[in-house]
């Protein structure tokens, strides 16, 4: 099995939005901001090749709306197909695309514009894995959350035939567990890759960065902050006990860590880069 980090184009977002009520002095050492309080954020994804299936987790912004790329100050934008090619894979080889949720920075690369300016699937041979609750939420979002969804992309998903819905915790393959959380958005999927040596958690927007190990660092984007805190606390205890590796999707400076308990708090035991794993 090959587990390969795929780096999509980074972006900028307001530090206050990403850390919520947490005072700036508590996070600025981890995450420096510019004069406009904007911080750099990564879009790290994973590609897993088990010899039969090639699974991609999330796929970045996409370019169906140039204004969104400007609003998020996306740097050196590249299409998902070009990024995948840089890792010696083709979009046709991908068999499954797991979308943690349908906020535009996670799913926009799912589609390409054809010659008629219509959107068609970027990965033509892949099943797109989405939670049913998230799909329903994206189709009828609340006023609080609607700006996180791009209507033209959500409409393209509604017309797609090759979608597989997830409705509860379970396994896509014997090595790939999918957990559902609801604090950030309804039906957020968190993938856990189980290997013979370790388990790697694609933390997504449950734990966007190393700095979000501090429980009070709840994003302003979370639809239910109290639930989000509870879910994160419970999962961090499990991750610490079972010695999971956390792979941060949005951390521009830190890629992975494992955990330890220190005076009843869960903190990083070791912080390290991730260049890929072959088993």
C-alpha positions in Angstrom: 0.0 0.0 0.0 1.2 3.5 -0.9 0.0 6.5 1.1 1.0 9.7 -0.6 0.5 13.3 0.5 -1.0 15.4 -2.3 -0.6 19.2 -1.9 -3.2 21.4 -3.4 -2.9 25.2 -3.8 -2.7 26.9 -0.4 -4.9 29.9 0.5 -5.4 32.6 3.1 -8.2 33.0 5.7 -8.9 35.2 8.6 -7.2 34.1 11.8 -10.3 35.0 13.9 -12.5 32.9 11.7 -10.3 29.9 12.0 -9.8 30.1 15.7 -13.1 31.5 16.9 -13.1 32.8 20.5 -9.5 31.8 21.2 -7.4 34.9 22.0 -5.0 35.8 19.3 -2.0 35.6 21.7 -2.9 31.9 22.1 -2.5 31.0 18.5 -0.3 33.6 16.8 2.9 31.7 17.8 1.6 28.7 15.9 0.0 30.7 13.1 1.5 34.2 12.3 -0.9 36.5 10.5 -0.3 39.5 8.2 -1.4 43.1 8.7 -5.0 42.1 7.6 -5.1 39.2 10.2 -4.9 36.7 7.4 -3.1 33.4 7.9 -1.7 30.9 5.4 -3.5 27.6 5.2 -2.7 24.4 3.4 -4.9 22.1 1.4 -3.2 18.8 2.1 -4.8 15.7 0.8 -3.9 12.0 0.7 -3.8 9.5 -2.2 -3.9 5.8 -1.2 -3.0 3.1 -3.7 -3.6 -0.4 -2.4 -2.7 -2.1 -5.6 -6.3 -2.3 -6.8 -8.0 0.8 -5.6 -6.7 4.4 -5.9 -8.4 6.6 -3.4 -8.2 10.4 -3.2 -9.4 12.3 -0.2 -10.7 15.8 -1.1 -9.5 17.8 -4.1 -9.1 21.5 -3.3 -11.0 24.6 -4.7 -11.3 24.0 -8.4 -11.7 27.0 -10.7 -15.4 27.1 -11.5 -15.6 30.5 -9.8 -12.5 32.8 -10.2 -13.9 35.2 -7.6 -13.6 32.5 -4.9 -10.0 32.0 -5.8 -9.5 35.7 -5.4 -11.5 36.0 -2.1 -9.4 33.2 -0.5 -6.1 34.5 -2.1 -5.3 31.0 -3.5 -1.7 30.9 -4.3 -0.3 29.3 -7.6 -3.6 27.6 -8.4 -3.4 24.4 -10.4 -6.2 22.1 -11.5 -6.6 18.8 -9.6 -5.7 16.9 -12.8 -2.4 18.7 -13.1 -1.6 18.2 -9.4 -2.3 14.5 -9.6 -0.2 14.2 -12.7 2.7 15.6 -10.7 2.6 12.5 -8.5 2.7 10.2 -11.5 -1.0 9.3 -11.5 -3.7 10.2 -13.9 -7.3 11.3 -13.2 -8.5 8.2 -15.0 -6.7 5.9 -12.6 -8.5 7.3 -9.5 -11.2 4.8 -8.5 -12.7 6.6 -5.4 -12.9 10.2 -4.3 -13.8 10.6 -0.7 -15.2 14.1 0.0 -15.0 14.9 3.7 -17.7 17.5 3.1 -18.9 19.9 0.3 -17.5 23.2 1.4 -15.8 24.6 -1.7 -12.2 24.3 -0.5 -12.7 20.5 -0.2 -14.7 19.6 -3.2 -14.3 22.2 -6.0 -11.7 20.1 -7.8 -14.3 17.4 -8.4 -15.3 19.0 -11.7 -13.7 20.5 -14.8 -15.4 22.8 -17.3 -15.9 21.3 -20.7 -16.0 23.1 -24.0 -19.6 24.0 -23.4 -18.7 25.6 -20.1 -20.6 22.8 -18.2 -19.1 21.0 -15.3 -18.1 17.3 -15.8 -16.4 15.0 -13.2 -12.6 15.5 -13.0 -12.2 11.8 -12.2 -14.3 10.1 -14.8 -13.9 6.5 -13.5 -14.2 7.2 -9.8 -17.0 6.8 -7.3 -17.6 9.9 -5.3 -18.1 9.1 -1.6 -20.2 11.7 0.2 -22.2 11.5 3.4 -26.0 11.6 2.8 -26.5 14.2 5.5 -23.9 16.5 4.0 -25.4 16.1 0.5 -28.8 17.1 1.8 -27.4 20.0 3.8 -25.5 21.4 0.8 -28.7 21.3 -1.2 -30.6 23.3 1.3 -28.1 25.1 3.5 -28.8 27.4 6.4 -28.1 31.1 6.2 -25.2 30.6 8.5 -23.5 28.0 6.2 -24.6 28.8 2.7 -21.6 30.9 1.8 -19.4 27.8 2.3 -21.1 26.0 -0.6 -20.8 26.9 -4.2 -24.2 26.5 -5.9 -22.9 25.6 -9.3 -20.8 22.8 -7.8 -23.6 21.5 -5.6 -25.9 21.4 -8.6 -23.3 19.4 -10.5 -23.2 16.9 -7.7 -27.0 16.6 -7.8 -26.7 15.5 -11.4 -23.9 13.0 -10.9 -24.8 9.3 -11.2 -21.6 7.9 -9.7 -22.2 9.0 -6.1 -22.0 6.5 -3.2 -23.7 7.8 0.0 -22.4 7.1 3.5 -25.1 7.2 6.3 -23.2 5.9 9.3 -19.8 4.9 10.6 -18.3 2.0 8.8 -15.6 0.8 6.4 -15.2 1.4 2.7 -12.4 -1.2 2.5 -11.0 -3.3 5.3 -8.2 -0.7 5.7 -10.3 2.4 5.3 -12.7 3.5 8.1 -15.1 6.4 7.6 -16.3 8.2 10.7 -19.1 10.8 10.7 -19.1 14.0 12.8 -21.7 16.8 12.9 -20.2 19.8 14.8 -18.4 21.5 11.9 -21.1 20.6 9.4 -23.7 17.9 9.1 -22.2 14.6 8.0 -18.5 15.5 8.0 -16.5 12.4 7.1 -13.2 11.7 8.8 -11.2 8.9 7.1 -8.9 6.6 9.2 -6.4 4.6 7.3 -5.5 1.4 9.1 -2.2 -0.3 8.2 -0.4 -3.2 9.7 1.9 -0.8 11.5 -0.2 2.3 12.4 -3.4 4.2 11.8 -3.4 7.6 10.1 -6.3 10.0 10.6 -7.1 12.5 7.9 -8.3 15.1 10.4 -10.1 17.4 7.9 -12.0 20.1 9.6 -12.5 18.2 12.8 -8.9 19.2 13.7 -7.8 21.5 11.0 -4.3 22.2 12.4 -1.9 21.5 15.2 -3.1 24.6 16.9 -6.6 23.2 17.0 -5.5 20.6 19.5 -6.4 23.3 22.0 -10.0 22.4 22.5 -11.2 26.0 22.7 -9.9 26.7 19.2 -13.3 26.2 17.6 -13.7 27.7 14.1 -16.3 30.3 13.5 -17.4 28.2 10.6 -18.6 25.3 12.9 -22.4 25.1 12.9 -22.5 23.7 16.4 -19.4 24.8 18.4 -20.4 22.9 21.6 -20.9 19.7 19.7 -17.7 20.3 17.8 -15.7 20.7 21.0 -17.3 17.5 22.4 -16.6 15.5 19.3 -13.0 16.7 19.1 -12.3 16.0 22.8 -13.7 12.4 22.5 -11.8 11.7 19.4 -8.5 13.1 20.7 -8.7 10.8 23.7 -9.2 7.8 21.4 -6.4 8.9 19.1 -4.0 9.3 22.1 -5.0 5.9 23.6 -4.7 4.1 20.2 -1.6 6.0 19.1 -3.0 7.3 15.9 -1.0 9.6 13.6 -2.9 12.8 12.9 -2.5 14.2 9.3 -3.6 17.8 9.3 -5.3 19.0 6.2 -5.1 22.7 6.7 -1.8 23.2 8.6 0.6 25.2 6.5 3.5 24.6 9.0 3.0 21.2 10.6 1.9 18.1 8.7 1.6 15.3 11.3 1.8 14.5 15.0 1.1 11.8 17.5 -0.2 12.5 20.9 0.5 12.1 24.6 -1.2 13.1 27.9 0.5 15.8 29.9 -1.1 16.8 33.2 -4.5 15.5 32.0 -4.2 17.5 28.8 -3.6 15.9 25.4 -0.7 17.5 23.6 1.6 16.6 20.7 4.2 14.0 21.5 6.1 14.3 18.3 5.5 16.7 15.3 6.9 15.5 12.0 6.7 15.8 8.2 5.1 13.2 6.0 6.7 12.3 2.7 4.6 9.2 2.1 4.5 5.6 3.3 4.9 2.3 1.4 3.8 -1.0 3.1 
